[in-house]
């Protein structure tokens, strides 16, 4: 399937192409490659020795090199080629080498790279070797796995139009250490296909690797195929998937063994690639193309509540603890549980004035006395050690006016989207750091709240967010900003009323139906 996806078929003159397999092992790919090269030479009336330079495979282990050479020689001899010619080809194709050191960045000259790169954490390598790899392949950042370097080396070796087809763990698509590789792909390459195979027994030995087949191309991004397989995916299903891809159908395809969709574009930059069913990913990508995401919408701000560095000192329920003007009513996660803001009586002890400066404690004797009683805890914080003269500051400044602004609040961790309205004004609240907030001077926040309550909006957070135990979602600012929204000016009165009504009643089904109308969706993929 991988060889077909990268276009390496026997009907082409494969002796004219250059294929590389960076870590050949005992020949899982090479056996099929040898068969296809042999068939191609027959069809194009070439001798097998014309393909001496057509394939380059490498492995670090001598026993793997010997096994792969023996396999190639055995297959070519069985195909009727002279044994000495089969031996020459096998010797030329397979070498003992460290691909990451033998493939220095240079002039792209490879048509196809395929394989199953090794999974080894960089920190498990000798220090000198790890440093050398990082110097050669700068996408290997953080606590990367060595396969990241194989991706980069392979991609940089491709000539224009060349393709890479790897079966490999897909963690790089969604974690921090994959960010530079994602950026490289987005800037210089195109994703043609991504087939998730988490439940498939894809390897000779039982492994837990969350694999995906990824096909990348040096060229401009066009449409991208995404597929998700079940445990019953096998040879017949692979042929069915290839047939569906070959028909270039636009409608999502689903059967017992896999589901697939064709997306008109793919995601760019170093941001995490989304997860989800192919049909849902296609809808999310379509909405992202047609609408503006919250993070880029004019008149909208997404932020996080205040981090103090010492909540036990800065948060209280005692209204007489310090001067009244040094207390701000504070909203906590527990206040949002019902879907309506129900204040639990917490206050923020506020050391900041309206201009963003720390207050003079001498002018606030109760505040002074309180902070002095807790001086050891306050001075021991990292933020205080960095600024000893400002030992009583909170990590974040208090923003003058935020308490009075109407805002939608999102608890950090929740099983489903749960926006809650703080109406602001004199009875408004200052959000705690476990709450994210949205303010806007262009939206009726109950209308926006109805959209964000819907399963459509939730799907964007679900696609990007790190999942916690029990499938709890993280509703952090970086994920909320990815939710696309329409221009509020184009919504009809009826659409607004439906969204407001659903938000007030906390009716997720009604909110989803109203949001689908706003987004012009006829169906929602689960």
C-alpha positions as CSV (number, residue, x, y, z in Angstrom):
1,X,0.0,0.0,0.0
2,X,2.8,2.4,0.9
3,X,4.6,1.8,-2.4
4,X,1.4,2.4,-4.3
5,X,0.7,5.6,-2.4
6,X,4.1,7.0,-3.3
7,X,3.6,5.9,-6.9
8,X,6.3,3.2,-7.0
9,X,4.7,0.7,-9.4
10,X,6.0,-1.7,-11.9
11,X,4.4,0.0,-14.9
12,X,7.0,2.7,-14.5
13,X,10.6,2.2,-15.6
14,X,11.9,1.9,-12.0
15,X,15.5,1.6,-13.1
16,X,15.4,5.3,-13.8
17,X,14.1,6.2,-10.3
18,X,16.1,6.5,-7.1
19,X,14.5,4.9,-4.1
20,X,16.0,5.0,-0.6
21,X,15.1,2.9,2.5
22,X,16.8,4.4,5.5
23,X,16.5,1.5,7.9
24,X,15.8,-1.7,6.0
25,X,15.9,-4.2,8.9
26,X,15.5,-7.7,7.5
27,X,13.8,-6.6,4.3
28,X,10.1,-6.1,4.9
29,X,10.0,-3.4,2.2
30,X,13.0,-4.6,0.1
31,X,11.3,-7.9,-0.8
32,X,8.4,-6.1,-2.4
33,X,10.7,-3.5,-4.0
34,X,12.8,-6.2,-5.5
35,X,9.7,-7.9,-7.0
36,X,8.5,-4.6,-8.5
37,X,11.9,-3.6,-9.9
38,X,12.2,-7.1,-11.5
39,X,8.7,-6.8,-13.1
40,X,9.5,-3.3,-14.3
41,X,12.7,-4.4,-16.0
42,X,10.9,-7.1,-17.8
43,X,8.2,-4.8,-19.0
44,X,10.7,-2.2,-20.2
45,X,13.1,-4.8,-21.7
46,X,15.9,-3.9,-19.4
47,X,18.5,-6.1,-17.7
48,X,18.3,-6.2,-13.9
49,X,21.8,-4.8,-13.7
50,X,20.4,-1.6,-15.3
51,X,18.8,-1.1,-11.8
52,X,22.1,-1.3,-9.8
53,X,21.6,2.4,-8.8
54,X,17.8,2.3,-8.5
55,X,17.7,1.4,-4.8
56,X,19.8,2.3,-1.7
57,X,18.9,0.6,1.6
58,X,20.9,0.9,4.8
59,X,20.9,-0.6,8.3
60,X,23.3,-0.4,11.2
61,X,23.2,-4.0,12.1
62,X,25.4,-6.4,10.1
63,X,23.0,-9.3,10.5
64,X,20.2,-7.1,9.0
65,X,22.3,-6.1,6.1
66,X,23.2,-9.8,5.4
67,X,19.5,-10.9,5.7
68,X,18.3,-8.1,3.4
69,X,20.9,-8.9,0.8
70,X,20.1,-12.6,0.9
71,X,16.4,-11.8,0.5
72,X,16.9,-9.6,-2.6
73,X,19.2,-12.1,-4.2
74,X,16.8,-14.9,-3.5
75,X,13.8,-13.0,-5.0
76,X,15.7,-11.9,-8.1
77,X,17.1,-15.4,-8.7
78,X,13.6,-16.9,-8.4
79,X,12.5,-14.3,-11.0
80,X,14.9,-15.8,-13.4
81,X,17.8,-13.4,-13.3
82,X,21.3,-14.8,-13.4
83,X,22.5,-15.5,-9.9
84,X,25.7,-13.5,-10.3
85,X,23.7,-10.5,-11.5
86,X,21.2,-10.9,-8.6
87,X,24.1,-11.0,-6.2
88,X,25.6,-7.8,-7.7
89,X,22.3,-6.0,-7.4
90,X,21.8,-7.1,-3.8
91,X,25.3,-6.0,-2.8
92,X,24.8,-2.6,-4.5
93,X,21.4,-2.0,-3.0
94,X,22.1,-2.8,0.7
95,X,24.8,-1.2,2.8
96,X,25.7,-1.0,6.4
97,X,25.5,2.7,7.3
98,X,24.0,5.2,9.7
99,X,21.5,7.0,7.5
100,X,21.5,10.1,9.6
101,X,25.3,10.5,9.1
102,X,25.5,9.2,5.6
103,X,22.7,11.5,4.3
104,X,24.1,15.0,4.9
105,X,22.0,17.9,3.7
106,X,22.8,18.7,0.1
107,X,21.3,18.7,-3.4
108,X,18.1,16.7,-3.5
109,X,18.5,13.7,-5.7
110,X,16.0,11.0,-4.5
111,X,12.6,10.2,-6.0
112,X,11.2,8.0,-3.3
113,X,11.9,7.3,0.4
114,X,10.0,4.5,2.1
115,X,10.3,2.5,5.3
116,X,9.7,2.2,9.0
117,X,12.3,4.4,10.7
118,X,13.6,3.3,14.2
119,X,12.0,4.5,17.4
120,X,14.8,5.5,19.9
121,X,14.6,8.4,22.3
122,X,17.4,10.8,21.8
123,X,18.4,10.7,25.5
124,X,19.0,7.0,25.2
125,X,21.8,7.6,22.8
126,X,25.5,8.4,23.7
127,X,25.9,12.1,24.3
128,X,28.3,12.6,21.4
129,X,26.0,10.8,18.9
130,X,23.0,12.7,20.1
131,X,24.8,16.0,19.7
132,X,25.9,15.1,16.2
133,X,22.4,14.2,15.2
134,X,20.9,17.4,16.5
135,X,23.6,19.5,14.7
136,X,22.8,17.8,11.4
137,X,19.0,17.7,11.7
138,X,17.7,20.7,13.7
139,X,14.1,19.5,13.7
140,X,15.2,17.1,16.5
141,X,14.3,19.4,19.3
142,X,13.4,18.8,23.0
143,X,13.0,15.1,24.0
144,X,12.6,14.0,20.4
145,X,12.6,10.5,19.1
146,X,15.2,9.6,16.5
147,X,12.6,9.0,13.8
148,X,12.1,12.8,13.6
149,X,15.6,13.0,12.2
150,X,14.8,10.3,9.7
151,X,11.8,12.3,8.5
152,X,13.9,15.5,8.1
153,X,16.8,13.7,6.3
154,X,14.5,11.9,4.0
155,X,12.5,15.0,3.2
156,X,15.5,17.1,2.4
157,X,16.8,14.4,0.1
158,X,13.8,14.5,-2.2
159,X,13.9,16.2,-5.6
160,X,10.9,18.2,-6.8
161,X,7.9,16.0,-6.9
162,X,9.6,13.3,-4.8
163,X,7.6,11.4,-2.2
164,X,8.2,10.0,1.3
165,X,6.1,7.1,2.6
166,X,6.8,6.1,6.2
167,X,4.9,3.9,8.6
168,X,5.8,5.4,11.9
169,X,4.5,6.6,15.3
170,X,2.3,9.6,14.8
171,X,3.2,11.3,18.1
172,X,5.2,14.0,16.2
173,X,2.0,15.3,14.7
174,X,0.7,16.3,18.2
175,X,3.4,17.0,20.6
176,X,6.0,19.6,21.4
177,X,9.0,17.8,20.0
178,X,7.4,17.5,16.6
179,X,6.8,21.3,16.1
180,X,9.9,21.9,14.0
181,X,9.2,18.9,11.8
182,X,5.6,20.1,11.3
183,X,6.9,23.5,10.4
184,X,9.3,22.0,7.9
185,X,6.4,20.1,6.3
186,X,4.1,23.1,6.2
187,X,6.8,25.4,4.7
188,X,8.4,23.2,2.1
189,X,6.4,20.1,1.6
190,X,2.9,18.7,1.1
191,X,0.9,16.0,2.9
192,X,-0.7,13.7,0.4
193,X,-2.1,11.1,2.7
194,X,-2.2,10.2,6.4
195,X,-3.7,6.7,7.3
196,X,-4.0,6.2,11.1
197,X,-3.5,2.6,12.1
198,X,-3.5,2.6,15.9
199,X,-5.6,-0.6,16.1
200,X,-3.9,-2.5,13.3
201,X,-1.4,-5.3,13.9
202,X,0.9,-3.7,11.4
203,X,4.3,-5.2,12.4
204,X,5.8,-8.6,12.6
205,X,6.3,-8.2,16.4
206,X,3.7,-6.9,18.8
207,X,4.5,-3.2,19.5
208,X,2.6,-0.3,21.0
209,X,3.6,2.5,18.7
210,X,0.4,4.3,17.6
211,X,1.5,4.1,13.9
212,X,0.3,6.0,10.9
213,X,1.2,5.8,7.3
214,X,2.3,9.3,6.2
215,X,2.9,10.3,2.6
216,X,4.7,13.6,2.1
217,X,5.8,15.2,-1.2
218,X,8.2,18.0,-2.1
219,X,5.8,20.4,-3.8
220,X,2.8,22.6,-3.3
221,X,0.0,21.4,-1.0
222,X,-3.0,20.1,-2.8
223,X,-5.8,18.0,-1.5
224,X,-5.0,15.5,1.3
225,X,-6.4,12.1,2.1
226,X,-7.0,11.2,5.7
227,X,-8.1,7.7,6.8
228,X,-8.6,5.9,10.0
229,X,-8.5,2.2,10.1
230,X,-10.1,-0.5,12.4
231,X,-8.4,-3.6,13.7
232,X,-9.8,-5.5,10.7
233,X,-7.9,-3.5,8.2
234,X,-5.8,-5.8,6.0
235,X,-4.8,-6.5,2.4
236,X,-8.3,-6.4,0.9
237,X,-9.1,-3.2,2.8
238,X,-5.9,-1.6,1.7
239,X,-6.8,-2.3,-1.9
240,X,-10.3,-0.8,-1.3
241,X,-8.6,2.4,0.2
242,X,-6.3,2.7,-2.8
243,X,-9.2,2.3,-5.2
244,X,-11.1,5.0,-3.4
245,X,-8.1,7.4,-3.5
246,X,-7.6,6.6,-7.2
247,X,-11.2,7.6,-8.0
248,X,-10.5,11.0,-6.4
249,X,-13.9,11.2,-4.8
250,X,-14.7,14.2,-2.7
251,X,-17.4,12.6,-0.4
252,X,-16.1,10.8,2.7
253,X,-16.1,7.0,2.4
254,X,-16.8,4.6,5.3
255,X,-16.9,0.9,5.7
256,X,-16.3,-1.7,8.4
257,X,-12.5,-1.6,8.0
258,X,-11.8,2.1,7.5
259,X,-13.2,5.5,6.9
260,X,-11.6,8.1,4.7
261,X,-12.1,11.7,3.5
262,X,-10.4,14.0,1.1
263,X,-9.6,17.4,2.4
264,X,-9.0,20.3,0.0
265,X,-6.1,21.6,2.1
266,X,-3.9,20.6,5.0
267,X,-2.9,22.4,8.2
268,X,0.1,24.6,8.1
269,X,2.7,26.0,10.5
270,X,4.1,24.3,13.5
271,X,0.8,24.0,15.4
272,X,-0.3,20.5,16.3
273,X,-2.2,18.6,13.7
274,X,-5.8,17.8,14.7
275,X,-7.2,14.4,15.5
276,X,-10.6,12.9,14.8
277,X,-12.5,10.9,12.3
278,X,-11.7,11.7,8.6
279,X,-15.2,13.0,8.0
280,X,-15.0,15.3,11.1
281,X,-11.5,16.6,10.1
282,X,-12.8,17.4,6.6
283,X,-15.6,19.5,8.2
284,X,-13.3,21.2,10.6
285,X,-10.9,22.1,7.8
286,X,-13.7,23.4,5.7
287,X,-15.0,25.6,8.5
288,X,-11.5,26.9,9.2
289,X,-11.2,27.9,5.5
290,X,-14.6,29.6,5.4
291,X,-14.6,31.4,8.7
292,X,-12.3,33.4,10.9
293,X,-10.9,31.7,14.0
294,X,-11.5,33.4,17.4
295,X,-7.8,34.1,17.8
296,X,-7.9,36.3,14.7
297,X,-11.4,37.7,14.9
298,X,-11.5,41.5,15.4
299,X,-13.0,42.7,18.6
300,X,-12.5,39.4,20.4
301,X,-10.0,38.6,23.1
302,X,-9.2,35.2,24.6
303,X,-7.3,35.2,27.9
304,X,-6.6,33.4,31.2
305,X,-7.4,34.4,34.7
306,X,-4.8,35.6,37.2
307,X,-1.9,33.5,38.5
308,X,-0.8,34.6,42.0
309,X,2.0,32.2,42.9
310,X,0.4,31.9,46.4
311,X,-3.3,31.4,46.2
312,X,-3.5,30.6,50.0
313,X,-2.4,34.2,50.6
314,X,-4.0,36.1,47.8
315,X,-7.4,34.4,47.8
316,X,-9.7,34.7,50.7
317,X,-13.4,34.5,51.8
318,X,-13.0,37.0,54.6
319,X,-14.4,40.4,53.4
320,X,-12.8,42.1,56.4
321,X,-9.3,40.7,56.0
322,X,-7.8,43.9,54.4
323,X,-9.1,47.3,53.2
324,X,-12.3,46.9,51.1
325,X,-10.7,48.6,48.1
326,X,-8.0,45.9,48.1
327,X,-10.5,43.1,47.5
328,X,-11.9,42.0,44.2
329,X,-14.8,39.6,43.8
330,X,-13.3,36.5,42.2
331,X,-14.8,33.8,40.1
332,X,-13.6,30.2,40.6
333,X,-14.1,27.0,38.6
334,X,-16.6,25.8,41.2
335,X,-18.7,28.9,40.6
336,X,-19.4,27.7,37.0
337,X,-20.5,24.2,37.7
338,X,-24.3,24.7,37.1
339,X,-23.8,26.6,33.9
340,X,-24.7,29.9,35.6
341,X,-22.2,31.9,37.6
342,X,-22.9,31.3,41.3
343,X,-20.4,33.1,43.4
344,X,-18.8,31.1,46.2
345,X,-17.6,34.2,48.1
346,X,-14.0,34.3,47.1
347,X,-12.0,37.5,46.9
348,X,-8.7,38.4,45.4
349,X,-6.4,40.3,47.7
350,X,-5.2,42.9,45.2
351,X,-1.8,44.5,45.5
352,X,-2.1,46.5,42.3
353,X,-3.6,50.0,41.6
354,X,-5.6,51.0,38.6
355,X,-2.5,52.1,36.7
356,X,-0.8,48.7,37.0
357,X,1.6,49.7,39.8
358,X,2.0,48.0,43.2
359,X,0.3,49.9,45.9
360,X,2.2,51.7,48.7
361,X,1.7,49.3,51.6
362,X,2.1,52.2,54.1
363,X,-1.2,53.6,52.7
364,X,-3.0,50.3,53.4
365,X,-2.2,49.3,57.0
366,X,-4.4,46.2,57.1
367,X,-2.9,45.0,53.8
368,X,0.6,45.7,55.1
369,X,-0.1,43.8,58.3
370,X,-1.6,40.8,56.4
371,X,1.3,40.6,53.9
372,X,3.8,40.9,56.7
373,X,2.2,37.9,58.5
374,X,2.7,35.9,55.3
375,X,6.0,37.4,54.3
376,X,8.0,34.2,54.4
377,X,5.6,32.5,52.0
378,X,5.5,35.5,49.7
379,X,9.3,36.1,49.7
380,X,10.0,32.4,49.0
381,X,8.3,32.5,45.6
382,X,10.4,32.5,42.4
383,X,8.7,35.7,41.2
384,X,9.6,37.4,44.5
385,X,13.2,36.2,44.4
386,X,13.6,37.7,41.0
387,X,12.2,41.1,42.2
388,X,13.0,41.3,46.0
389,X,11.7,44.8,46.2
390,X,8.4,43.7,44.8
391,X,8.0,40.7,47.0
392,X,4.3,41.0,47.4
393,X,3.4,41.1,43.7
394,X,1.2,38.4,42.1
395,X,2.7,36.6,39.1
396,X,0.2,38.4,36.8
397,X,-0.8,42.0,37.1
398,X,-4.4,42.8,37.8
399,X,-6.0,44.3,34.8
400,X,-8.0,47.4,35.7
401,X,-11.5,47.1,34.3
402,X,-11.5,43.3,33.5
403,X,-13.8,42.6,36.5
404,X,-16.4,44.9,35.1
405,X,-16.2,43.6,31.5
406,X,-18.8,41.0,30.4
407,X,-17.1,37.8,29.6
408,X,-17.6,34.1,28.8
409,X,-15.7,31.8,31.2
410,X,-14.3,28.4,30.4
411,X,-13.2,26.0,33.1
412,X,-9.7,24.6,32.2
413,X,-10.8,21.0,32.4
414,X,-14.2,19.7,31.3
415,X,-15.7,16.7,29.5
416,X,-17.6,19.0,27.2
417,X,-17.7,22.7,26.2
418,X,-19.0,24.7,29.1
419,X,-19.1,28.5,28.5
420,X,-20.6,30.5,31.4
421,X,-21.5,34.1,31.3
422,X,-20.2,36.7,33.7
423,X,-22.3,39.8,33.0
424,X,-19.6,42.2,34.4
425,X,-20.5,45.6,35.7
426,X,-20.3,46.4,39.4
427,X,-21.2,42.8,40.2
428,X,-18.6,41.3,37.9
429,X,-15.8,39.0,38.9
430,X,-12.1,38.7,38.3
431,X,-11.3,35.2,36.9
432,X,-9.0,32.7,38.7
433,X,-6.1,31.2,36.6
434,X,-8.1,27.9,36.2
435,X,-10.6,29.9,34.1
436,X,-10.1,31.1,30.6
437,X,-12.2,34.0,29.4
438,X,-13.5,35.7,26.2
439,X,-14.4,39.3,26.0
440,X,-15.7,41.1,22.9
441,X,-16.9,44.5,21.9
442,X,-18.7,43.2,18.8
443,X,-20.5,40.1,20.0
444,X,-23.6,39.6,22.1
445,X,-21.9,37.1,24.4
446,X,-25.0,35.0,24.8
447,X,-25.1,34.6,21.0
448,X,-21.4,33.6,21.0
449,X,-22.0,31.5,24.1
450,X,-24.6,29.5,22.1
451,X,-22.1,28.8,19.4
452,X,-19.4,27.8,21.8
453,X,-21.8,25.5,23.7
454,X,-22.4,23.5,20.6
455,X,-20.7,20.3,19.6
456,X,-19.4,22.1,16.5
457,X,-17.2,24.4,18.6
458,X,-16.3,21.6,21.1
459,X,-15.0,19.5,18.2
460,X,-12.2,22.0,17.6
461,X,-11.0,21.7,21.1
462,X,-11.4,17.9,21.0
463,X,-9.3,17.8,17.8
464,X,-6.4,19.8,19.1
465,X,-6.4,19.5,22.9
466,X,-4.4,17.1,24.9
467,X,-6.8,14.6,26.4
468,X,-6.6,14.0,30.2
469,X,-7.7,10.9,32.1
470,X,-11.3,9.9,31.4
471,X,-11.2,11.9,28.1
472,X,-11.4,15.2,29.9
473,X,-10.6,18.1,27.6
474,X,-8.4,21.1,28.3
475,X,-10.2,24.3,27.3
476,X,-7.0,26.4,27.1
477,X,-6.7,29.6,25.2
478,X,-4.6,28.1,22.5
479,X,-7.4,25.7,21.6
480,X,-10.3,28.1,22.1
481,X,-8.6,30.5,19.7
482,X,-8.8,27.8,17.0
483,X,-12.6,27.8,17.0
484,X,-13.9,29.5,13.8
485,X,-16.8,32.0,14.1
486,X,-18.9,33.9,11.6
487,X,-19.1,37.7,11.4
488,X,-21.7,38.5,14.0
489,X,-23.1,41.2,11.7
490,X,-24.3,38.6,9.2
491,X,-26.3,36.6,11.6
492,X,-30.1,36.9,11.3
493,X,-32.3,37.8,14.2
494,X,-33.7,34.3,14.2
495,X,-30.3,32.7,14.3
496,X,-29.3,34.9,17.3
497,X,-32.5,34.2,19.2
498,X,-32.0,30.4,18.7
499,X,-28.4,30.6,20.0
500,X,-29.4,32.8,23.0
501,X,-32.2,30.5,23.9
502,X,-30.0,27.4,23.7
503,X,-27.3,29.1,25.8
504,X,-29.7,30.2,28.5
505,X,-31.3,26.8,28.7
506,X,-27.9,25.0,28.5
507,X,-29.4,22.9,25.7
508,X,-26.4,21.5,23.8
509,X,-28.5,19.8,21.2
510,X,-30.3,23.0,20.4
511,X,-27.1,24.9,20.4
512,X,-25.6,22.5,17.9
513,X,-28.6,22.7,15.6
514,X,-28.4,26.5,15.7
515,X,-24.7,26.5,15.1
516,X,-25.0,24.1,12.1
517,X,-27.5,26.6,10.6
518,X,-25.0,29.5,11.2
519,X,-22.1,27.5,9.7
520,X,-24.3,26.3,6.8
521,X,-23.8,22.6,7.6
522,X,-26.5,20.1,6.6
523,X,-25.1,17.3,8.7
524,X,-22.7,16.8,11.6
525,X,-20.2,13.9,11.6
526,X,-20.9,12.6,15.1
